[in-house]
Structure formats: structure tokens, C-alpha cells
Amino acid sequence: MSSPTRKLPAHKFQSQKDLLKLRRSALHSHFRKKVDELEDTSSRPMLAAFLPKNFWPFAKGYLRYVFHRKHPFPVYPAQGERGIYKLQANDGGQEVKLSIAGDWGSGTAEAFKVAEAMSSFAPDYTIHLGDVYYVGDLDEVEENCLGEDVDEYIGVNWPRGRVGSFSLNGNHEMYGNGNAYFDTFLPALGIPSSQDKKQLTSFFCLENDYWRILGLDTGYNSTGLPILGQIPLINQLPRVGPDCRLEKQMIEWLRDQVNPRSRRLATILLTHHQAYSAFEEEYPLPARQLAGFFSGQEIIWIWGHEHRMAVYQKFEDQNKITAYARCLGNGGVPVMIREIKNRKAPLEYFDARPYANYEDAKIGYNGFLNMRLQGKSARFDYRDLNNHSILQEEFTIANDGTISQALIGVDPHLSKGDYAKVPTAVGA
């Protein structure tokens, strides 16, 4: 008989079923984490979580989040690369390859398959758009991102690019006050050949002569009490309401170091949270903060947070930012199949193909994006966890700096929004 202190070998991946109906709430995420821990020792883990021996450790963990300060916001040192890195191919060629996934850090078998499919592309860079479940603490970062077996679960490793890898910050990382994200996950990423060697903070810039890939942190201020954020005067105070505002130091870096107003490049903006949506809530404050940097310029804006894949037409929002918006929050969590709620957002296509049924809830396919940049062209290939291409498009930089987009092919099983074009179908 084994000792009760002996760690049992991992034997399974996290189940997507465990992550169903997970609310965007620190309290709910901490509670569901405790329920998950009890599944193998109780036939009714939800009820068992309220037993004193289980409830008090959960309560202490949650109160530790509530009453401890969140991780200080790191900035780049005054010398060196200052978070701006050369966008280049590992082989020295003209084509740069990137793989991007959002809401991937779940430790599920689906997340493992997505990581394997991304690796088969042999990307120069991999970028995670944020969210490590449930609360992005040390155990979850080690298990769901760094491939370490934790308790009964098999670890899943974030695929590394041949040149480097980065991860944005999400709200779930901040449910653990960001400590494991900043102190454990980021140091394992970055560009080993750079002066910095590792990812130093939650925002970064990759650029070459034609393209700029700009990753910004909307997760750091994504926690709080929503009702407080709606009260005049109170909503001007620090850390109230999940408004996802961009930190002052990041705005200063964008203005003084990246300087997109004077050094204009075709920009692919990456954030965790959406500026607008055909399905869910909107977070307009970051766009308002960025308007002065990108007004009069077309950008490509890729975000996660929503657990789905969606493609929008070029759209000028209320902040006068003109963007081709893409939602890519389907990396490893249950993909919710929902009806369109906001028809003002110019939705073209979204993936509502049923993948599985859990508790009578239909969930969709997980997936990721492969990107090829060559000269003034950017080829986007959206793929599912089976590495099947479901939509392809190409962006081209015109001589005046504007960006044109052409759909190359769409899987006929994708759902169409009200603004859908009809290109040729893509193959496997």
C-alpha cells in the first residue's frame, strides 16, 4: 500500500467538461478549482466543497487573492531592446511563420492536440493570447503551460517557436494576482537569442520593414467588481471594475519606444479582450486609449477571451479605429455555440460546428491560427484541433499603407454572419 504522501502518477488530461459554465469571476473560478480537486475523492464534489475541511482551504485561497496586492506591473529596463524585437525567420529566409492561440492554458486533451498541431507548422514564433485556468496559479501554470504532471493530471507544454515565444496576460491569470504568470510563465518564454533572453513583461513588439506585431496587456486591469466601475468618480480610481484599461507605463512605452504615429507600419494588434463582439460584452476603453496612435490607419486586431473563432469585416468603431477584427479564443476551453446578439458588429464567419455534447450543451471545435508573413503579404490560415484548415485569407499592404484583405477559402460548414462573403471552399 502506497504512502499517503506519495505523489500518484498522472493518468489523464483535464476534462473540458470540468470547465463548462465557468463564469468570468474570481470567486467562481477559485470555487471551481476546489471542486475539480475533489472530483477523484468524492462522488459529489460540488457538495463536498462546502464541508469545513474543504471549504476553509478554498476560502483562504480566495481571500488571499482578495486581500493581497496584485503583482507589480513590470516594465522594461532603461537600456537594451526595450521590448522591441526584430521579426525574423529562424532560417534567415524571407518568410516568417507564427502560430497563435488564445484561451489555451486549460490542460485539456484538446489543448494538447492544438499544441501538437501548432508545432507541426514549425513556427518561428508562438504567441498565446492569455488565460490559464482556473486561476493561473503556480500549479496550473506548471501543469497547463510548462508540461509538468500535477497530481493526477498529465501536463501540457506550450509549443515554443524556433526564434521565440510570448504570452499575453488574461483575466484568469489575474485571479491569482498575476504572480505565477509574471514570475514563472514569462521567464520560460521570450527570445533566447535576444539581449533580454526571456519575456520580461506582458507587452512586446515584433517588427520588420513591413509588419509590426504589437502585444498589449488588457488583463492586468480585468478584475474587480463590475458595478463599481459604473459609478461616476469611483470609476476613476485605481483597480475598480474590470475595464481592462492599459497601464500608464505601457502607454508611455507605446508612445516613446514603439512610436506608431511617427514610425507607421502595417500593424497586427494582439490583446486578450475584445473591443466589440457579435456575441458578448465589449471592452471599449483600451480602444479609446489607443485611438490617438492608430487613427487614420487600418490595423488587424486579434483577441481572445470569448471562447470561439470569429472573423469580422473591416469596421471603424466608435473610437475611430479601423480594424479587421478576429476572435481567437478557442485554444483549449469548451467553445460555446451561441446565437448572434449584436448585429452592429460586422460578423462574416464563425465556427459553430458541434464537436461534443457535455451535459446537453453543444460545444465547438478548438483551434489556432497559422500566419505567414512575406514582404507586404500576410497569409492567415485558421485551423482546428485536427489541423484542418477552416478559413484562409490574405492581407496585402498597399503603397499608401492601407491594408486590403481577400478571403481565399472557407470551409462550407462554417456559419455565416450577416456580412459574409462567399469565397471558394478550403480543403483539408
C-alpha positions in Angstrom: 0.0 0.0 0.0 1.4 3.3 -1.1 2.2 6.1 1.4 -0.5 8.8 1.5 2.2 11.4 0.9 3.4 9.7 -2.3 2.5 11.6 -5.5 0.5 9.3 -7.7 1.4 9.2 -11.4 -0.6 11.4 -13.8 -3.0 9.4 -15.9 -5.4 11.8 -17.6 -5.8 15.3 -19.1 -8.1 17.9 -17.6 -11.6 17.3 -19.0 -13.3 20.1 -20.9 -16.5 19.1 -19.1 -15.0 20.4 -15.8 -14.7 23.8 -17.4 -18.3 24.1 -18.6 -20.3 27.1 -17.4 -17.2 28.7 -15.8 -18.1 32.3 -15.1 -15.7 35.2 -15.5 -15.4 35.7 -11.8 -12.5 35.2 -9.4 -14.8 33.8 -6.8 -16.4 31.3 -9.1 -13.0 30.3 -10.6 -11.5 29.7 -7.1 -14.5 27.6 -6.1 -14.5 25.5 -9.3 -10.8 24.8 -8.8 -11.6 23.4 -5.4 -14.4 21.3 -6.9 -12.1 20.0 -9.5 -9.6 18.9 -6.8 -12.3 16.9 -5.1 -13.6 15.0 -8.1 -11.4 12.0 -7.6 -12.2 11.6 -3.9 -15.9 12.4 -3.8 -19.0 11.3 -5.8 -20.5 14.8 -5.2 -17.6 17.2 -5.3 -19.8 20.3 -5.5 -21.4 19.4 -2.1 -18.1 18.2 -0.7 -16.6 21.6 -1.4 -18.8 23.1 1.4 -17.6 20.6 4.1 -15.5 22.5 6.6 -12.3 20.6 5.8 -12.6 21.7 2.1 -14.4 25.0 2.4 -11.8 26.7 4.6 -8.8 26.0 2.4 -10.9 27.3 -0.6 -11.9 30.4 1.4 -8.3 31.1 2.5 -7.2 30.8 -1.1 -9.8 33.2 -2.4 -9.3 35.7 0.5 -5.6 35.6 -0.2 -6.4 36.8 -3.7 -8.8 39.5 -2.4 -6.6 41.0 0.3 -3.1 40.6 -1.3 -1.9 43.1 -3.8 -1.7 42.0 -7.4 1.8 41.5 -8.8 3.6 44.8 -9.5 3.4 45.7 -13.2 6.8 45.1 -14.7 8.3 47.5 -17.2 11.4 47.2 -19.5 14.8 48.5 -18.3 16.0 51.8 -19.5 18.7 50.1 -21.7 18.6 47.3 -24.2 15.9 46.3 -26.6 13.1 47.8 -24.5 10.7 45.1 -25.6 11.1 45.8 -29.4 12.5 42.8 -31.2 13.3 42.1 -34.8 10.7 40.0 -36.6 12.7 37.4 -38.5 12.8 33.8 -39.8 14.9 31.3 -38.0 16.4 30.1 -41.3 17.2 33.6 -42.4 14.7 33.5 -45.2 12.0 36.0 -46.3 9.0 34.2 -44.8 8.3 34.5 -41.1 5.9 31.9 -39.6 3.8 32.4 -36.5 1.3 30.3 -34.6 -1.2 32.0 -32.3 -3.8 30.6 -29.9 -6.0 32.1 -27.2 -7.6 30.7 -24.0 -5.4 27.7 -24.4 -4.0 27.1 -20.9 -6.6 24.6 -19.8 -4.6 21.3 -19.7 -7.2 19.5 -21.7 -6.6 16.8 -24.3 -7.9 19.4 -26.9 -5.2 21.9 -25.7 -2.6 19.1 -26.2 -3.8 18.5 -29.7 -3.8 22.2 -30.6 -0.2 22.4 -29.3 0.8 19.4 -31.3 -0.8 20.9 -34.5 0.9 24.2 -33.9 4.3 22.5 -33.5 3.9 20.7 -36.8 3.9 24.1 -38.5 7.4 24.7 -37.2 6.7 28.3 -36.4 9.4 30.9 -35.8 7.2 32.4 -33.1 4.3 31.2 -31.0 2.1 33.6 -29.1 -0.6 32.9 -26.5 -3.4 35.5 -26.2 -3.8 34.7 -22.5 -5.9 32.8 -19.9 -4.6 29.9 -17.8 -7.4 28.1 -16.0 -8.8 28.2 -13.4 -6.9 31.0 -11.6 -3.5 30.9 -13.2 -1.7 29.9 -10.0 1.7 28.1 -9.8 0.3 24.6 -10.1 -1.8 25.5 -13.1 1.0 27.3 -14.9 3.3 24.3 -14.3 0.6 21.8 -15.4 -1.2 23.6 -18.2 1.7 25.6 -19.8 5.0 24.1 -18.8 4.2 20.4 -19.2 4.6 19.2 -15.6 2.4 16.4 -14.3 0.5 17.7 -11.3 -1.4 15.3 -9.1 -3.5 13.0 -11.4 -3.2 15.2 -14.5 -0.9 15.0 -17.4 1.0 18.2 -18.0 0.7 20.1 -21.3 3.5 22.2 -22.7 3.1 25.5 -24.6 4.8 24.9 -28.0 7.9 27.1 -28.5 8.8 28.9 -31.7 12.1 28.4 -33.3 13.0 32.0 -32.7 10.9 32.7 -29.6 7.5 32.6 -27.8 5.4 35.1 -25.9 2.2 35.1 -23.8 -0.2 37.9 -23.1 -2.0 38.3 -19.8 -5.6 37.3 -19.3 -8.2 37.8 -16.6 -7.7 34.2 -15.2 -4.0 34.8 -14.6 -5.1 37.8 -12.6 -7.5 35.7 -10.5 -4.2 34.6 -8.9 -3.0 38.2 -8.8 -0.7 37.5 -11.7 2.1 36.0 -9.6 2.6 32.7 -11.4 2.1 34.4 -14.8 4.8 37.1 -14.2 7.2 35.1 -12.1 7.0 31.6 -13.6 5.5 31.5 -17.1 7.1 34.6 -18.6 10.7 33.7 -17.7 10.2 30.4 -19.6 9.3 32.4 -22.7 10.9 35.2 -24.8 13.6 35.1 -27.4 16.7 33.3 -26.2 19.0 35.0 -28.7 17.9 38.5 -27.7 19.7 40.6 -25.1 16.7 40.1 -22.8 16.8 36.3 -23.2 13.4 35.9 -21.7 10.0 37.6 -21.8 10.3 40.4 -19.2 6.7 41.7 -19.1 3.2 41.3 -20.5 3.6 43.6 -23.6 6.0 43.4 -26.5 6.6 44.4 -30.1 8.0 42.4 -33.1 8.7 44.3 -36.3 10.4 44.1 -39.6 10.4 46.5 -42.6 6.7 46.0 -43.3 4.9 44.5 -40.3 4.6 45.3 -36.7 3.1 42.7 -34.2 2.1 44.5 -31.1 1.1 42.6 -28.0 -0.6 44.6 -25.2 -1.9 43.7 -21.8 -5.6 44.2 -21.2 -5.7 41.5 -18.5 -3.9 43.4 -15.7 -7.0 45.5 -15.0 -9.6 42.9 -15.9 -10.6 42.0 -12.4 -12.7 43.9 -9.8 -16.4 44.5 -9.1 -18.2 45.4 -12.3 -20.9 47.5 -10.5 -18.2 49.8 -9.1 -16.8 50.5 -12.5 -20.2 52.1 -13.5 -20.3 54.7 -10.7 -19.1 58.2 -11.6 -15.9 59.4 -9.7 -15.4 55.8 -8.3 -14.6 54.6 -11.8 -11.7 57.0 -12.0 -10.0 55.3 -9.0 -7.3 52.6 -9.4 -8.4 48.9 -9.6 -12.2 49.2 -9.7 -14.3 47.5 -12.2 -12.9 45.2 -14.9 -12.5 47.9 -17.5 -9.3 46.3 -19.0 -7.6 49.7 -19.2 -4.0 49.8 -20.4 -1.5 50.6 -17.7 0.2 54.1 -17.9 3.7 52.6 -18.2 2.6 50.6 -21.2 1.0 53.6 -22.9 4.3 55.6 -22.3 6.3 52.7 -23.8 4.0 52.6 -26.8 4.3 56.4 -27.3 8.1 56.8 -26.6 9.6 53.5 -27.8 7.3 52.0 -30.4 6.1 55.4 -31.6 3.5 54.1 -34.1 2.4 57.7 -35.0 5.8 58.6 -36.5 7.0 55.1 -37.4 4.0 53.7 -39.1 4.0 50.0 -40.1 1.2 47.7 -41.0 0.1 46.6 -37.5 -1.2 43.3 -36.2 -2.5 44.2 -32.7 -2.9 41.4 -30.1 -4.9 41.6 -26.9 -6.7 39.2 -24.7 -10.0 41.2 -24.5 -12.3 42.2 -27.4 -13.1 45.8 -28.3 -16.5 44.7 -29.7 -18.4 41.5 -30.3 -21.4 40.0 -32.1 -21.9 37.6 -29.1 -20.7 39.1 -25.8 -19.8 42.1 -23.7 -17.5 44.8 -25.1 -14.4 46.4 -23.6 -14.1 49.8 -25.4 -11.6 51.6 -23.0 -8.4 50.1 -24.5 -9.5 51.2 -27.9 -10.2 54.6 -26.6 -6.7 54.8 -25.2 -5.2 53.6 -28.5 -7.2 55.8 -30.8 -4.6 58.5 -31.0 -1.9 56.0 -32.0 -3.9 54.4 -34.8 -6.5 56.9 -36.1 -6.4 57.2 -39.8 -4.6 53.8 -40.1 -6.1 50.3 -40.8 -4.9 47.6 -38.4 -5.6 43.9 -37.9 -6.8 43.2 -34.3 -6.7 39.7 -32.9 -8.1 38.9 -29.5 -9.2 36.0 -27.3 -11.4 36.0 -24.2 -14.6 34.8 -26.0 -14.4 31.1 -26.4 -14.9 30.9 -30.1 -13.4 31.7 -33.5 -14.9 34.6 -35.4 -14.0 36.8 -38.4 -15.3 40.3 -38.8 -15.3 42.7 -41.8 -13.3 45.8 -41.7 -15.0 48.1 -39.3 -14.5 51.6 -37.8 -15.5 51.6 -34.2 -16.8 54.5 -32.0 -13.1 55.3 -31.2 -12.3 55.8 -34.9 -10.0 52.7 -35.0 -10.4 50.9 -38.3 -9.7 47.3 -37.8 -10.1 43.8 -39.3 -11.1 42.1 -36.0 -10.5 38.4 -35.4 -11.6 36.4 -32.3 -9.3 33.5 -31.5 -10.3 32.4 -28.0 -10.8 28.7 -28.9 -7.4 27.3 -28.0 -8.3 24.7 -25.3 -11.5 25.5 -23.4 -15.1 24.5 -24.2 -16.1 26.5 -27.3 -19.6 28.0 -26.7 -22.0 27.8 -29.6 -24.3 30.8 -29.2 -26.7 32.9 -31.2 -25.6 36.3 -32.6 -26.7 39.1 -30.2 -25.2 42.2 -31.7 -25.7 42.7 -35.4 -23.9 46.0 -35.5 -20.6 44.2 -35.3 -20.0 43.2 -39.0 -19.6 39.4 -38.4 -18.6 37.4 -41.5 -17.9 33.9 -40.3 -17.7 32.0 -37.1 -17.1 28.3 -36.2 -20.3 26.8 -34.8 -19.6 23.2 -35.8 -20.5 20.8 -33.0 -17.6 18.9 -31.6 -19.1 17.2 -28.5 -22.0 17.2 -26.1 -21.5 17.7 -22.4 -24.5 18.0 -20.0 -26.7 18.6 -23.0 -24.6 21.5 -24.0 -23.1 21.6 -27.5 -19.5 22.8 -27.7 -17.5 23.6 -30.8 -14.0 22.9 -32.1 -10.8 24.2 -30.6 -8.3 25.7 -32.9 -5.5 28.2 -33.6 -4.1 30.4 -36.3 -1.0 29.9 -38.5 0.4 33.0 -40.1 2.9 33.5 -42.9 4.5 37.0 -43.4 6.4 37.6 -46.5 7.2 41.1 -47.8 3.9 43.1 -47.9 1.8 40.0 -47.7 0.3 38.2 -44.7 -1.4 34.8 -45.2 -3.7 33.7 -42.3 -4.7 30.1 -42.0 -7.3 29.3 -39.3 -7.1 25.6 -38.3 -9.0 23.4 -35.9 -7.5 20.9 -33.4 -7.4 18.2 -36.0 -5.1 20.5 -38.0 -7.8 21.0 -40.6 -7.9 24.4 -42.4 -11.2 26.1 -42.0 -10.6 29.6 -43.3 -7.8 31.2 -45.2 -7.3 34.9 -46.0 -4.6 37.2 -47.2 -3.8 40.8 -46.2 -1.7 43.0 -48.5 -0.1 46.3 -47.8 -0.8 48.9 -50.5 1.7 51.7 -51.5 -0.3 54.2 -49.4 0.0 52.0 -46.3 -3.6 50.8 -46.3 -4.3 47.1 -45.9 -6.5 45.1 -48.3 -8.0 41.8 -47.4 -9.1 38.9 -49.6 -10.7 35.6 -48.5 -9.1 32.7 -50.2 -11.2 29.9 -48.9 -13.8 29.0 -46.3 -14.9 25.6 -45.1 -18.6 25.3 -46.2 -19.5 24.1 -42.7 -18.6 27.4 -41.1 -21.5 29.6 -40.0 -22.1 32.9 -41.9 -22.7 36.2 -40.3 -24.9 38.9 -41.9 -21.8 40.3 -43.7 -20.5 37.1 -45.1 -18.7 36.9 -48.5 -18.7 33.7 -50.5 -15.2 32.6 -51.5 -14.1 29.2 -52.7 -14.0 26.4 -50.1 -10.8 25.3 -48.5 -9.5 21.8 -48.5 -8.2 19.7 -45.6 
